[in-house]
Amino acid sequence: MTKYLLLLILLVVVFYKLTNRRDARPGTQASGRAPAPMPPKTIVACAQCGLHLPADEALPGRGGSFCSAAHRTEFEARSGSP
């Protein structure tokens, strides 16, 4: 009975050591370094519906920024732009 208990303890210790070694590799969060924060994105509103979206995802148009090509077309048709 005691040999099984010793074997179980040994397996737990080996598993613990292997798990901790994997977490201590450079570049992981366990190494003490926090990941660099993402810079904030510029947010714009669609000129047609007012939806807020990141500027890099917006479509430019004659009346401002738009969330989709359909809204850009509707806005430009309503505004009388050629």
Order of alpha helices (4+ residues) and beta strands (2+ residues): alpha-beta-beta-beta-beta-alpha
